[in-house]
């Protein structure tokens, strides 16, 4: 079974806005994950008060770090897991269907928050995401695997989306 986990718990200081609410991306990601074959979808929403922000089933972070909270969630799931960070504004069903490991974006950066892996994978217990997925092999992700952390990066992504719509 394929389970999607959308990561939407942060407040995003660098972006200046809650990235999970920009362009209704959590809802869009849920649609794309279902189209890629996810039977179950959960949103890791961070804190209890954020549950109301999302229509999907939410999971409140159980630990101090995202990595530790993810380990806790993964331990309760059987099968394959596809992660999707709320700031993956270009991720779609095609990308999710092609991921087999940790995708590398078009800048050559590993994007562990877009990883696909088996729930029994050998993850490294850590408080850091990069260490947690260190043993998961890389795969091609390209432009669609980019994440967005600043208003300038969002503007670049939005320009691309606008050019595709025309």
C-alpha positions in Angstrom: 0.0 0.0 0.0 1.2 3.5 -0.8 0.7 6.2 1.9 1.2 9.9 1.3 2.4 12.2 4.1 2.1 15.9 3.5 4.4 18.0 5.7 2.7 21.2 6.7 3.6 22.0 10.3 6.0 24.9 9.9 5.4 28.6 10.1 8.1 29.5 7.6 10.0 32.5 8.9 12.0 33.1 5.7 8.9 33.0 3.5 7.0 35.5 5.7 3.8 33.5 5.2 2.5 30.1 6.1 3.7 28.1 3.1 1.1 25.4 3.7 -1.7 28.0 2.9 -0.2 29.5 -0.3 -2.1 28.4 -3.4 -4.1 25.9 -1.3 -1.1 23.6 -1.9 -1.9 21.0 0.7 -5.2 20.3 -0.9 -3.5 20.3 -4.4 -0.8 17.9 -3.2 -3.5 15.5 -1.7 -5.1 15.4 -5.2 -1.8 14.7 -6.9 -0.8 12.0 -4.4 -4.1 10.2 -4.9 -3.6 10.4 -8.7 -0.1 8.8 -8.1 -1.7 5.9 -6.2 -1.7 6.9 -2.6 -4.6 5.2 -0.8 -4.1 7.0 2.5 -3.0 10.6 3.0 -2.1 12.3 6.2 -1.1 15.8 6.9 1.6 16.3 9.6 0.2 19.7 10.8 2.6 20.5 13.5 0.5 21.6 16.4 -3.1 20.8 17.5 -4.4 24.3 16.6 -3.3 23.8 13.0 -5.7 20.8 12.5 -8.5 23.1 11.5 -6.4 24.4 8.5 -6.6 21.2 6.5 -9.4 18.9 5.2 -7.2 15.8 5.2 -6.6 13.6 8.3 -4.1 15.4 10.4 -1.3 14.1 12.7 0.1 16.5 15.3 3.9 16.3 15.7 4.7 14.0 18.6 8.3 15.0 19.2 10.4 18.2 19.3 11.8 17.8 15.8 10.2 17.0 12.5 12.7 14.1 12.0 11.7 12.5 15.3 8.0 13.0 14.7 8.4 11.5 11.2 10.1 8.4 12.7 7.1 8.1 15.1 4.6 8.3 12.2 6.5 6.0 9.9 6.7 3.3 12.7 2.8 3.1 12.5 2.6 2.6 8.7 3.1 -0.5 6.7 4.1 -0.3 3.1 5.5 2.4 0.9 5.5 6.1 2.0 5.6 9.1 -0.3 6.5 12.4 1.5 5.4 15.7 0.1 6.4 19.0 1.7 3.8 21.8 1.6 6.2 24.0 -0.4 6.6 21.6 -3.3 4.5 23.9 -5.5 5.5 22.1 -8.8 5.2 18.5 -7.5 2.5 16.5 -9.4 1.3 13.0 -9.9 3.9 12.4 -12.6 6.8 13.4 -10.3 5.4 11.3 -7.4 5.0 8.3 -9.7 8.7 8.5 -10.8 10.3 9.0 -7.4 12.2 6.0 -6.1 14.3 7.3 -3.2 15.3 10.9 -2.5 14.9 13.1 -5.5 17.6 15.5 -6.7 16.2 18.8 -7.9 17.5 20.8 -10.9 20.0 22.6 -8.7 21.6 19.3 -7.7 20.2 19.3 -4.2 18.7 16.2 -2.5 15.1 16.8 -1.4 14.5 14.3 1.4 11.1 15.7 2.2 10.0 14.4 -1.2 11.4 10.9 -0.5 9.6 7.6 -1.4 10.7 4.6 0.7 9.4 1.5 2.4 8.2 1.9 6.0 10.8 -0.7 7.0 13.7 1.2 5.4 16.9 1.6 7.3 16.4 5.2 8.5 19.0 6.8 10.7 17.6 7.9 14.0 18.3 11.7 14.2 16.8 15.1 14.9 17.9 16.2 11.4 16.0 15.3 8.2 19.2 15.1 6.1 20.6 12.5 8.4 17.3 10.6 8.7 17.3 9.8 5.0 21.0 9.6 4.4 20.9 5.9 3.5 18.0 6.2 1.1 19.4 6.3 -2.5 19.0 9.4 -4.7 16.9 9.5 -7.8 16.1 12.1 -10.5 13.6 14.8 -9.5 14.4 17.8 -11.7 12.6 21.1 -11.7 9.4 19.7 -10.1 11.3 18.6 -7.1 12.3 22.1 -6.0 11.1 23.4 -2.6 10.4 27.1 -2.0 11.8 28.9 1.1 11.8 32.6 0.2 9.4 35.1 -1.5 12.0 35.3 -4.4 11.9 31.6 -5.0 8.1 31.6 -4.9 8.0 34.4 -7.4 10.2 32.4 -9.8 7.9 29.3 -9.4 4.8 31.5 -9.9 6.3 33.0 -13.1 6.9 29.4 -14.4 3.3 28.4 -13.5 1.9 31.5 -15.2 3.9 30.7 -18.4 2.5 27.2 -18.4 -1.1 28.4 -18.0 -0.9 30.6 -21.1 
